[in-house]
Amino acid sequence: MENLRKDYSHIKGWGIDADPENDPTYPMKPHRTDAEQSGYSWERPTQQPVDVEVLHSIERPNVSAVFGTAVPPSGLSGVIRRFAFKYSENSYLHWLPLILADRVNVVEGIIDDFKTGHVPNIFAEKGYNAEWKHDKIGLITKFAVAAALVAGVVVLLNKKDKDDYDGDDD
Amino acid sequence: MLAMDYRGPKRIRVTQKPMPEIKHPEDAIVRVTRSCICGSDLHLYNGNVPDTRVGTTFGHEFIGVVEEIGAEVTKLKVGDHVLVPFNIACGKCHFCKQGLFGNCHESNPMATAVGGIFGYSHTAGGFHGGQAEYVRVPYANVGPTVIPEGMDPEDAVLLTDVVPTGYQAAEMGGIQPGDTVVVFGAGPVGIMAAKCSWLFGAGRVIVIDHVDYRLEFVRNYAQCEAYNFREMEDPVVFIKKTTDWMGADVVIDAVGAEAAGNAMQTITGRKTLMQAGSATALHWAINSVKKGGIVSVVGVYGPTDNLVPIGNVLNKGLTIRANQASVKRLLPRLIEHVQNGILNPKAMITHRIPLEDVADGYRLFSAKLDNCIKPVLIPPSARM
């Protein structure tokens, strides 16, 4: 590819108003050197061994020298995440599947809990102890609204079942 | 070891997890003595950040004692008490060399838009965070800084994120002497941004929020004006009126993706995630700054699209500057400010919570209960 930078000299006045002092971005110009304009060419740190599955962005050529190994992809959520990482960060097909995978992962977490004999204490995990201590009325209201909604849905469904049954009779 | 454990939106607990190990010659293992819950942790807590995997430990604001070092660590020794910037930065790449430690290219393979951050989803590198007894700290020659003798550890822990982020928000605003600065959000970062705006010579500092106790706090802590947008017909009109119908010179968005105040944004951004969080504060910032003004964004937004009034940015000739704080670049100056008593970060800490009660801590902070401004977690090993 033609290097356009070399050709700037034929443009009359090119760079005439360039003012290193007038750079609104950080870092300011004095922190930069010509060497830093040479692209992906710095002396890379030692590479961390890739001993777990690391999904890396397709907007970079490699795995970064250091990375986290917190929770490697697994299960159905892992399948979705692997799909997401086939697309760039510029694409909804990257981000939306990741959000879906997160939701699937929550269900997987609950299944794992039961598999290991752990029954999650939802009240404690949601920090409702603090809410009970500092905002009893708010918490009671929240539960009351939720209970009313559930009761309403149950009543509606029962009514529908009954209507269907009556209909069959006719 | 004990560590916070994310189980799904608004569900966390403390569990026993394996001890972290040295994975890279520049790693250190740090025994945590204090960690914070940050406002931006709430985006994770609420399930708004993509690739937040169940089983992850959050926490990017922490200090601790170095317990073990890798073969290539030369700048720390076992026993050092260090504050650890929330950015994981190699110090060698194109961006680190420019002081952009928040944009390191060698710490996060999962995304190019953001560098590695402790405990901030796999989108930010998949690192476990510091809301635990121990944590793996990569690139230990670059980020971790020995806490200066005599500095209160509770001041030090806030230097890992809140103070530099608030300071950088003011710095990116390019505040000129006498400027009117508006800060949206009276959380810890907004409070610190208001406080630091004076350091850059602001002539007037106005903070807008909707929680009265936070407004009262920032009024006292940052000696600024503070107003509740729930009591206004329209916050943008309010700011125009109070600035002689011109708009503010500089507006700082210290809220990010969980903003309240606009039903449409709440439904599309916070409840249904049809956009990357609610951009209400950003709308207000763009619309209330004067023409030719500067909008500085440190509130965290997700990676996908937002319904942002970009047309107004063009028409008004605005400069928008935004970034994660490059903590390492700012630390020397900020340590000086703390040591000289110009900044008093620990005064923002309202709650000291045992790590074991982390779920209650998150609920307290996210629901704004008990006048909570800034909660700090204390692991059992630091209480002995």
Contacts between the chains, C-beta under 8 A, distances in Angstrom:
chain1	res1	chain2	res2	distance
A	24	B	174	7.0
A	24	B	319	6.2
A	24	B	321	7.1
A	25	B	321	7.6
A	26	B	99	6.9
A	26	B	100	7.2
A	26	B	171	7.7
A	26	B	172	7.2
A	26	B	321	8.0
A	26	B	323	7.4
A	26	B	326	7.6
A	27	B	98	4.5
A	27	B	99	4.0
A	27	B	100	6.5
A	27	B	329	7.6
A	31	B	97	8.0
A	31	B	98	5.5
A	31	B	99	5.4
A	32	B	98	6.0
A	33	B	97	7.8
A	36	B	94	5.8
A	36	B	97	5.6
A	36	B	98	6.5
A	39	B	94	7.6
A	40	B	94	7.4
A	42	B	92	5.4
A	42	B	93	5.2
A	42	B	94	5.9
A	42	B	97	7.2
A	43	B	92	6.0
A	44	B	92	7.1
A	44	B	93	7.9
A	44	B	106	6.6
A	45	B	26	6.6
A	45	B	90	5.1
A	45	B	92	5.8
A	45	B	106	5.8
A	45	B	139	7.4
A	46	B	24	6.7
A	46	B	25	5.6
A	46	B	26	7.2
A	46	B	72	6.8
A	48	B	23	5.5
A	48	B	24	4.3
A	48	B	138	8.0
A	49	B	23	7.5
A	54	B	109	5.7
A	54	B	110	7.9
A	54	B	126	7.8
A	55	B	109	7.7
A	55	B	110	6.4
A	55	B	122	7.8
A	56	B	109	3.8
A	56	B	110	6.4
A	57	B	109	6.7
A	57	B	110	6.0
A	57	B	111	5.3
A	57	B	112	5.4
A	59	B	112	4.5
A	60	B	105	7.6
A	60	B	109	6.9
A	60	B	112	5.6
A	62	B	109	7.6
A	63	B	109	4.3
A	64	B	105	6.9
A	64	B	106	4.8
A	64	B	107	5.7
A	64	B	108	5.7
A	64	B	109	4.5
A	64	B	116	7.4
A	64	B	125	7.7
A	65	B	24	7.7
A	65	B	90	6.4
A	65	B	106	4.4
A	65	B	107	7.8
A	66	B	23	7.9
A	66	B	24	5.3
A	66	B	26	7.4
A	66	B	88	7.1
A	66	B	90	7.0
A	66	B	106	6.3
A	66	B	107	5.5
A	66	B	116	7.1
A	66	B	138	4.4
A	66	B	139	6.4
A	67	B	107	7.5
A	67	B	108	7.0
A	67	B	109	5.0
A	67	B	110	7.8
A	67	B	116	7.5
A	67	B	125	6.0
A	67	B	126	6.3
A	67	B	127	8.0
A	68	B	116	7.1
A	68	B	122	7.2
A	68	B	125	4.8
A	68	B	126	3.3
A	68	B	127	3.4
A	68	B	128	6.8
A	69	B	23	6.6
A	69	B	126	6.7
A	70	B	53	7.0
A	70	B	55	7.3
A	70	B	56	5.1
A	70	B	57	7.2
A	70	B	122	7.2
A	70	B	126	4.8
A	70	B	127	6.2
A	70	B	128	4.8
A	71	B	53	4.0
A	71	B	54	7.2
A	71	B	55	4.7
A	71	B	56	5.7
A	71	B	122	7.3
A	71	B	126	7.0
A	73	B	53	8.0
A	77	B	53	7.6
A	81	B	51	6.9
A	84	B	51	8.0
A	85	B	110	8.0
A	89	B	111	5.8
A	89	B	112	6.4
A	89	B	113	5.8
A	89	B	303	6.4
A	92	B	304	6.6
A	95	B	50	5.1
A	95	B	302	7.8
A	95	B	303	5.9
A	95	B	304	4.7
A	96	B	304	7.7
A	98	B	50	3.8
A	98	B	51	4.6
A	98	B	123	7.6
A	99	B	50	5.1
A	99	B	273	6.3
A	101	B	51	7.4
A	102	B	47	6.5
A	102	B	50	6.8
A	102	B	51	6.9
A	102	B	52	5.6
A	102	B	53	7.2
A	103	B	47	7.9
A	105	B	8	7.9
A	105	B	53	5.8
A	105	B	54	4.7
A	106	B	7	7.1
A	106	B	8	3.6
A	106	B	9	7.3
A	106	B	11	7.9
A	106	B	54	6.0
A	108	B	54	6.8
A	109	B	7	5.4
A	109	B	8	6.4
A	109	B	54	3.8
A	109	B	55	7.1
A	110	B	7	7.9
A	120	B	7	6.8
A	120	B	11	7.6
A	120	B	13	7.7
A	121	B	13	7.5
A	122	B	11	6.9
A	124	B	13	6.9
A	124	B	359	6.0
A	125	B	7	6.0
A	125	B	11	4.4
A	125	B	12	6.1
A	125	B	13	4.9
A	125	B	359	5.5
A	126	B	10	5.6
A	126	B	11	5.8
A	126	B	359	6.9
A	126	B	363	6.8
A	127	B	10	7.9
A	127	B	12	7.8
A	127	B	359	4.1
A	127	B	360	4.7
A	127	B	361	7.4
A	127	B	362	5.5
A	127	B	363	2.7
A	127	B	364	7.1
A	128	B	363	6.9
A	129	B	359	7.7
A	129	B	360	5.3
A	129	B	363	7.9
A	130	B	359	7.9
A	130	B	360	3.7
A	130	B	361	7.5
A	130	B	363	4.4
A	130	B	364	4.6
A	130	B	367	7.9
A	130	B	369	6.3
A	130	B	370	7.9
A	131	B	363	5.6
A	131	B	367	6.3
A	131	B	369	6.7
A	134	B	364	7.0
A	134	B	369	4.0
A	134	B	370	4.7
A	135	B	367	6.9
A	135	B	369	5.6
A	138	B	367	7.9
